[in-house]
Amino acid sequence: MIQTKPISLEAAASALPELWSPRILGQVNDQYIKVARVEGVFPWHTHDHEDEMFLVLRGALTIGRSEADGGPVTLQPGEFFVVPAGLHHNTSADVETWIALIETTTTLHTGTTVLSQTRSIEEQLG
């Protein structure tokens, strides 16, 4: 994956055809840079071995965590949050929200849980 021109995260997010279906835009070493459009609630899941970074471009994103893990955290545009490996979490947005994600190339979309919303790495490269 060789980058030949600048990429606008917002332009890439605006072009996505569906919600909750991330697209891989680039790669830095063993990390993918992704964008997604989200709205509503995404199911609880866990990534046993990988951290996951969320950056809000537009809207607001809530990352659900148990009270023992600090409770939910809500991100506004320009803010990011890293969900550490092994943390059971979900995400939700009351309005359409555009996000960027940085995830290890081995990170499965819905972690150890397979759902109808699960997108493979091949689909995310689409």
C-alpha positions in Angstrom: 0.0 0.0 0.0 2.0 3.0 -1.3 0.6 6.4 -0.8 1.1 8.8 -3.8 -1.0 11.8 -2.6 -2.4 13.4 0.6 -5.5 11.8 2.0 -8.3 13.8 3.7 -9.8 11.8 6.5 -13.0 13.8 6.3 -13.3 13.3 2.5 -12.7 9.6 2.9 -15.3 9.3 5.7 -17.9 11.3 3.7 -17.5 8.9 0.7 -18.2 5.7 2.8 -21.4 4.0 1.5 -22.5 2.5 4.9 -22.4 2.9 8.6 -20.1 0.8 10.9 -18.1 -0.4 7.9 -14.5 0.9 8.3 -12.2 1.4 5.4 -8.4 1.2 5.5 -6.8 4.3 4.0 -3.1 3.6 4.8 -0.6 1.7 6.8 2.3 2.8 9.1 4.5 -0.1 10.0 2.0 -2.7 11.5 -0.8 -0.2 12.1 -3.7 0.5 9.8 -5.3 4.0 9.5 -9.0 3.7 9.0 -12.1 5.8 8.8 -15.8 5.0 9.5 -19.2 6.6 9.7 -21.2 5.5 12.7 -24.6 6.1 14.3 -26.5 4.1 16.8 -25.0 1.4 19.0 -22.3 -1.0 18.1 -22.2 -4.3 20.1 -19.9 -5.0 23.0 -16.7 -6.8 22.1 -13.1 -7.3 23.1 -9.7 -7.2 21.2 -7.7 -9.6 23.3 -4.2 -8.6 22.0 -4.5 -5.2 20.4 -5.1 -1.6 21.5 -7.5 0.5 19.4 -7.4 4.3 18.9 -10.5 6.3 18.1 -10.3 9.9 16.9 -13.5 11.9 16.3 -13.6 13.9 13.1 -17.3 15.0 13.3 -20.1 14.4 15.8 -19.6 12.7 19.1 -18.6 9.1 20.0 -19.3 7.4 23.3 -17.0 4.4 24.2 -18.8 2.2 26.7 -16.7 0.6 29.5 -17.7 -1.0 32.7 -17.8 1.2 35.8 -14.9 -0.8 37.1 -12.9 0.3 34.0 -13.9 3.9 34.5 -17.3 4.0 32.9 -18.2 5.5 29.5 -16.1 8.2 27.9 -17.5 10.6 25.3 -15.3 12.1 22.6 -15.8 15.4 20.7 -14.3 16.4 17.4 -10.5 16.5 17.6 -10.4 14.2 20.7 -9.0 10.7 20.7 -9.1 7.8 23.1 -7.1 4.5 23.2 -9.0 1.4 24.3 -6.4 -1.0 25.7 -6.1 -4.6 24.6 -8.5 -6.9 26.6 -11.0 -4.2 27.6 -14.6 -5.2 26.9 -16.2 -2.1 25.2 -18.7 -0.9 22.7 -19.2 2.4 20.8 -22.3 4.5 20.2 -23.2 7.8 18.6 -26.5 9.7 18.8 -25.9 11.4 15.5 -23.9 10.4 12.5 -20.3 10.6 13.6 -17.2 10.3 11.5 -14.2 8.7 13.1 -10.6 7.7 12.3 -9.1 4.6 13.9 -5.6 3.4 14.3 -5.4 -0.4 14.8 -2.8 -3.1 14.5 -3.1 -4.9 11.2 -4.2 -8.1 13.1 -7.1 -6.3 14.8 -10.4 -8.0 14.0 -13.3 -5.6 13.5 -15.5 -7.1 16.3 -12.7 -8.8 18.2 -13.5 -12.2 19.5 -17.2 -11.8 18.7 -18.5 -12.6 15.2 -21.6 -10.6 14.3 -23.6 -9.7 11.2 -21.8 -6.3 11.3 -18.3 -7.9 11.3 -16.2 -6.8 8.4 -13.1 -8.7 7.4 -9.7 -7.0 6.7 -10.3 -7.7 3.0 -13.7 -5.9 3.1 -12.1 -3.0 5.0 -9.4 -2.7 2.2 -12.3 -2.5 -0.3 
